[in-house]
Amino acid sequence: MLSGLVIVDKPQGWTSHDVVGRMRRIAGTRKVGHAGTLDPMATGVLVLGINKATRLLTYIVGTSKTYTATIRLGESTITDDAEGEVVSRTSAASLTEDAIRSGVDSLTGEIQQVPSSVSAIKVNGERSYARVRSGEDVQLAARPVTIHRFDIHEIRRDHAAGHDTDVVDIDVTVECSSGTYIRALARDLGNSLGVGGHLTALRRTNVGPYSLDQARTLEQLAEDLEVLEMSQAARALMPNRELSADETTEISFGRRIAAGAAAGTPGAATAEKPAAAFAPDGSLVALLADSGSFAKPVLVFAPGTGPGVSNSSGASSSSDAGAGVPNGSRADSGGRA
């Protein structure tokens, strides 16, 4: 059974669920999920998991993301991006480059961000975007996010098409924590400068260790399905621990082993941030978390453990490949980072 990650270069106009559906047909399995939604307007890296690799997706969701984007200052839209109706226009002619750079600096680092109201966040059980479409004024709570990098590459001055409004378009690169809304960043930059703003282009270039260089279009994948094997995917994603043959046997049956340092981690591995454990032949055996003087399996991938095998540590076999992230689910929702 084919299992692994597929790094897709998502086309514009497709939802992330559309891409999952297409990959199900290409791979010939329904056990496909993704590790973080991209809005239809956006392009770039969308990480998919096939079969057993769906169990890795939950650990990819929380990784940092990198984007290239274009922000328009001088126009605000209902969706905070170019897909929504323009709700206000304010001339940006008087904005100086220093003011723009100062605004960007104020949105760099640890900030409190209010997500875009047209998003998949649930409010009393209903998606926020559905409430907005029904005419409700939705106010979402701010949440902490980290903008590691917010670099300006170019500043261009223009007129809004069909209107006599001076606008400023800026091309940027943003590296941010999971949960960041890039269109909310565009909105907040415009608001801080007093002219409003929205996102006009967005391309995701990195999700954790997986980059655009590894991504393939759906057309390319339909011709030649390029899959990142489980062991390669986990080695890039997590701290690594090499097991002896005896340790491999113990872990394969869900038993704990003596704790040992995993390469690439400064501290103990946890259930939320486990270490990937590899057999002497290089195959991925399990994900491990440290517990005192022992390391216990969080998730076992070794063959022969059988579906649903569990132990006192709560580890389970990965034979039920869809258990970690529901098939086709939005592991990270609402078009955020």
C-alpha positions as CSV (number, residue, x, y, z in Angstrom):
1,M,0.0,0.0,0.0
2,L,1.4,3.4,-1.1
3,S,2.0,5.7,1.9
4,G,3.8,9.0,2.1
5,L,3.5,12.7,1.7
6,V,2.8,14.5,-1.6
7,I,3.9,18.1,-1.9
8,V,1.4,19.8,-4.2
9,D,1.7,23.2,-5.9
10,K,-1.9,24.2,-5.4
11,P,-3.4,26.0,-8.4
12,Q,-5.3,29.3,-8.0
13,G,-9.1,28.8,-7.8
14,W,-9.0,25.4,-6.2
15,T,-10.0,24.7,-2.6
16,S,-7.8,22.5,-0.5
17,H,-10.6,20.0,-0.5
18,D,-10.7,20.0,-4.3
19,V,-7.0,19.1,-4.3
20,V,-7.6,16.3,-1.8
21,G,-10.4,14.9,-4.1
22,R,-8.1,15.0,-7.1
23,M,-5.3,13.2,-5.3
24,R,-7.7,10.5,-4.2
25,R,-8.4,9.8,-7.8
26,I,-4.7,10.0,-8.8
27,A,-3.5,7.7,-5.9
28,G,-6.5,5.4,-6.0
29,T,-7.4,5.7,-2.3
30,R,-9.8,7.7,-0.2
31,K,-7.2,7.9,2.6
32,V,-5.9,11.3,1.8
33,G,-5.8,14.4,4.0
34,H,-4.0,17.8,4.0
35,A,-1.9,19.6,6.6
36,G,-3.3,23.1,6.4
37,T,-5.8,24.9,4.3
38,L,-4.9,27.4,1.5
39,D,-7.6,29.8,0.4
40,P,-8.8,29.3,-3.2
41,M,-7.1,32.5,-4.2
42,A,-3.7,31.3,-3.0
43,T,-1.2,29.0,-4.7
44,G,1.8,27.1,-3.5
45,V,2.7,24.4,-1.0
46,L,-0.1,22.1,0.1
47,V,1.1,19.0,2.0
48,L,-1.0,15.9,1.5
49,G,-0.7,12.6,3.3
50,I,-1.6,9.3,1.7
51,N,-2.7,6.3,3.7
52,K,-0.5,5.8,6.7
53,A,1.1,9.2,6.2
54,T,-2.2,10.9,7.2
55,R,-1.0,10.1,10.7
56,L,1.9,12.6,10.3
57,L,-0.3,15.5,9.3
58,T,-1.2,16.6,12.8
59,Y,2.5,17.2,13.5
60,I,2.9,19.2,10.3
61,V,0.0,21.5,11.0
62,G,1.7,23.3,13.8
63,T,4.9,24.1,11.9
64,S,5.8,27.6,10.7
65,K,4.8,28.7,7.2
66,T,6.4,31.1,4.7
67,Y,4.6,33.1,2.0
68,T,5.2,35.6,-0.7
69,A,2.3,38.1,-1.0
70,T,1.1,41.3,-2.4
71,I,-0.7,43.8,-0.2
72,R,-2.8,46.7,-1.5
73,L,-3.0,49.7,0.7
74,G,-5.9,52.1,0.1
75,E,-8.7,49.6,-0.3
76,S,-10.5,47.4,2.2
77,T,-12.7,44.4,1.3
78,I,-15.2,42.3,3.2
79,T,-13.0,39.2,3.0
80,D,-9.6,41.0,3.5
81,D,-8.5,39.7,0.1
82,A,-9.2,40.3,-3.6
83,E,-12.1,37.9,-3.7
84,G,-14.4,40.1,-1.6
85,E,-16.3,43.2,-2.3
86,V,-14.5,46.5,-1.8
87,V,-16.1,48.2,1.2
88,S,-14.0,51.3,1.5
89,R,-11.4,53.3,-0.5
90,T,-8.9,55.9,1.0
91,S,-6.2,57.5,-1.0
92,A,-2.7,56.2,-0.1
93,A,-0.9,58.9,-2.0
94,S,0.5,60.5,1.2
95,L,2.0,57.3,2.6
96,T,5.7,57.5,2.8
97,E,8.0,54.5,2.5
98,D,9.2,55.1,6.1
99,A,5.6,55.0,7.3
100,I,4.9,51.7,5.5
101,R,8.1,50.1,6.9
102,S,7.2,51.3,10.4
103,G,3.8,49.7,10.0
104,V,5.4,46.5,8.9
105,D,7.8,46.6,11.9
106,S,4.9,47.0,14.3
107,L,3.3,43.8,13.0
108,T,6.5,41.8,13.4
109,G,7.2,39.5,16.3
110,E,4.6,38.3,18.8
111,I,1.3,40.0,18.1
112,Q,-2.4,39.6,18.9
113,Q,-4.3,39.0,15.6
114,V,-8.0,39.0,15.0
115,P,-8.7,36.4,12.3
116,S,-10.7,37.4,9.3
117,S,-14.4,37.2,9.9
118,V,-14.9,35.4,6.6
119,S,-13.1,32.3,7.8
120,A,-13.9,28.7,8.8
121,I,-13.6,29.4,12.5
122,K,-16.7,28.2,14.3
123,V,-18.8,30.6,16.4
124,N,-21.3,28.7,18.5
125,G,-21.1,25.7,16.2
126,E,-21.4,27.6,12.9
127,R,-18.7,28.7,10.5
128,S,-17.9,32.4,10.8
129,Y,-18.1,32.9,7.0
130,A,-21.6,31.5,7.0
131,R,-22.7,34.0,9.7
132,V,-21.1,36.8,7.7
133,R,-22.9,35.7,4.5
134,S,-26.2,35.7,6.4
135,G,-25.7,39.4,7.3
136,E,-24.4,39.0,10.8
137,D,-21.6,41.3,12.1
138,V,-19.1,38.7,13.4
139,Q,-16.5,39.8,15.9
140,L,-13.8,37.2,16.5
141,A,-11.5,37.2,19.5
142,A,-7.8,38.1,19.0
143,R,-5.3,35.3,19.3
144,P,-1.5,35.2,19.7
145,V,0.6,34.6,16.6
146,T,4.2,35.1,15.8
147,I,5.5,36.9,12.7
148,H,9.1,35.7,12.5
149,R,9.8,37.7,9.3
150,F,7.9,40.4,7.4
151,D,10.2,41.6,4.6
152,I,9.3,44.3,2.0
153,H,10.7,43.6,-1.5
154,E,9.0,46.3,-3.6
155,I,6.7,49.3,-3.1
156,R,4.6,50.4,-6.2
157,R,2.2,53.3,-6.5
158,D,-0.8,53.0,-8.7
159,H,-4.5,53.9,-9.2
160,A,-7.3,51.5,-8.4
161,A,-8.8,50.1,-11.6
162,G,-11.9,52.1,-12.6
163,H,-11.5,54.5,-9.7
164,D,-9.6,57.7,-9.0
165,T,-8.0,56.3,-5.8
166,D,-4.3,56.3,-5.3
167,V,-3.2,52.9,-4.0
168,V,0.1,51.4,-2.9
169,D,1.0,47.8,-3.7
170,I,3.8,46.1,-1.7
171,D,5.4,42.8,-2.4
172,V,6.4,41.0,0.8
173,T,7.7,37.7,2.3
174,V,6.1,36.6,5.6
175,E,7.4,33.8,7.8
176,C,4.9,33.1,10.6
177,S,3.6,30.7,13.1
178,S,0.7,28.3,12.4
179,G,-2.7,30.0,12.8
180,T,-1.6,33.3,11.2
181,Y,-4.0,34.8,8.7
182,I,-2.0,36.6,6.0
183,R,-5.1,38.5,4.8
184,A,-5.6,39.7,8.4
185,L,-2.1,40.9,8.4
186,A,-2.8,42.9,5.2
187,R,-5.9,44.3,6.8
188,D,-4.1,45.3,10.0
189,L,-1.3,47.0,8.1
190,G,-3.7,49.1,6.1
191,N,-5.7,50.0,9.2
192,S,-2.6,51.0,11.1
193,L,-1.7,53.4,8.3
194,G,-5.2,54.8,8.2
195,V,-6.0,53.8,4.6
196,G,-7.2,50.2,4.8
197,G,-5.7,47.2,3.0
198,H,-6.2,43.8,1.6
199,L,-4.4,40.9,0.1
200,T,-4.2,40.7,-3.7
201,A,-1.8,37.7,-4.2
202,L,-0.6,34.9,-2.0
203,R,1.8,32.0,-2.6
204,R,2.9,29.6,0.1
205,T,6.6,28.7,-0.3
206,N,7.2,26.6,2.8
207,V,5.3,24.4,5.3
208,G,7.8,23.4,8.0
209,P,10.7,21.6,6.2
210,Y,8.8,21.1,3.0
211,S,9.3,23.7,0.2
212,L,8.1,24.8,-3.2
213,D,11.2,23.2,-4.7
214,Q,9.7,19.8,-3.8
215,A,6.2,20.7,-5.0
216,R,4.6,19.4,-8.2
217,T,1.5,20.5,-10.0
218,L,-1.5,18.2,-10.1
219,E,-0.9,17.7,-13.8
220,Q,2.7,16.5,-13.1
221,L,1.5,14.2,-10.3
222,A,-1.2,12.7,-12.5
223,E,1.6,11.7,-15.0
224,D,4.1,10.7,-12.3
225,L,3.0,10.4,-8.7
226,E,6.0,11.6,-6.7
227,V,5.7,10.6,-3.1
228,L,8.0,11.5,-0.2
229,E,8.4,8.2,1.7
230,M,7.4,8.0,5.3
231,S,10.9,7.7,6.6
232,Q,12.1,10.7,4.5
233,A,9.1,12.8,5.6
234,A,9.6,12.1,9.3
235,R,13.4,12.6,9.2
236,A,12.9,16.1,7.8
237,L,10.0,16.9,10.2
238,M,11.2,15.7,13.6
239,P,14.2,14.9,15.8
240,N,15.5,11.5,14.9
241,R,16.4,8.5,17.1
242,E,18.1,5.4,15.7
243,L,17.0,2.2,17.3
244,S,18.9,-1.1,17.8
245,A,17.3,-4.3,16.5
246,D,16.1,-5.2,20.1
247,E,14.6,-1.7,20.6
248,T,12.9,-2.0,17.2
249,T,11.2,-5.2,18.3
250,E,10.1,-3.8,21.6
251,I,8.7,-0.6,20.1
252,S,7.0,-2.6,17.3
253,F,4.9,-4.2,20.0
254,G,4.1,-0.9,21.7
255,R,6.5,-1.4,24.6
256,R,8.6,1.3,26.1
257,I,12.4,1.4,25.9
258,A,15.1,3.3,27.8
259,A,15.2,7.0,27.1
260,G,17.9,8.1,24.7
261,A,18.8,11.4,23.1
262,A,17.3,12.1,19.7
263,A,19.4,14.0,17.2
264,G,18.0,17.5,16.6
265,T,16.2,18.1,19.8
266,P,17.5,20.3,22.7
267,G,15.1,18.7,25.3
268,A,12.8,15.8,25.9
269,A,10.5,14.6,23.2
270,T,6.8,15.0,24.0
271,A,3.5,13.6,22.7
272,E,2.9,16.9,20.9
273,K,6.5,17.1,19.6
274,P,7.7,13.5,19.4
275,A,10.9,12.0,18.0
276,A,10.8,9.8,15.0
277,A,12.4,6.4,15.7
278,F,14.0,4.4,12.9
279,A,15.0,0.7,12.6
280,P,18.5,-0.3,11.6
281,D,17.3,-0.6,8.0
282,G,16.2,3.0,8.1
283,S,12.5,2.4,8.1
284,L,10.2,4.5,10.3
285,V,9.1,2.4,13.3
286,A,7.3,4.8,15.6
287,L,7.0,8.3,17.1
288,L,8.4,8.4,20.6
289,A,7.8,10.6,23.7
290,D,10.1,10.7,26.7
291,S,8.6,9.8,30.1
292,G,11.2,10.0,32.8
293,S,13.9,7.4,32.2
294,F,11.9,5.7,29.4
295,A,10.7,6.5,25.9
296,K,7.3,5.3,25.0
297,P,5.6,5.0,21.6
298,V,3.0,7.7,20.7
299,L,2.3,6.1,17.4
300,V,3.6,2.8,15.9
301,F,4.1,2.4,12.2
302,A,5.9,-1.0,12.2
303,P,4.2,-3.7,10.1
304,G,2.7,-6.6,11.9
305,T,1.3,-4.7,14.9
306,G,-2.2,-5.1,13.6
307,P,-5.0,-2.5,13.5
308,G,-5.8,-0.7,16.8
309,V,-2.9,-2.4,18.8
310,S,-2.5,-0.3,21.9
311,N,-0.4,-0.5,25.1
312,S,-0.2,1.2,28.5
313,S,1.3,4.3,26.9
314,G,-1.7,4.7,24.6
315,A,0.2,4.0,21.4
316,S,-1.8,2.6,18.5
317,S,-1.0,1.0,15.2
318,S,-1.1,3.2,12.1
319,S,-3.0,0.6,10.1
320,D,-6.1,2.7,10.5
321,A,-4.5,5.4,8.3
322,G,-7.3,7.9,8.6
323,A,-7.4,8.1,12.4
324,G,-5.1,11.0,13.0
325,V,-6.6,13.5,10.6
326,P,-10.0,12.8,9.0
327,N,-9.9,12.0,5.3
328,G,-9.9,15.3,3.3
329,S,-10.2,17.3,6.5
330,R,-9.0,20.8,7.1
331,A,-6.2,20.0,9.5
332,D,-5.7,23.7,9.7
333,S,-8.8,25.7,8.8
334,G,-9.9,28.9,7.3
335,G,-7.1,29.7,4.9
336,R,-4.7,30.6,7.7
337,A,-1.0,29.9,7.8
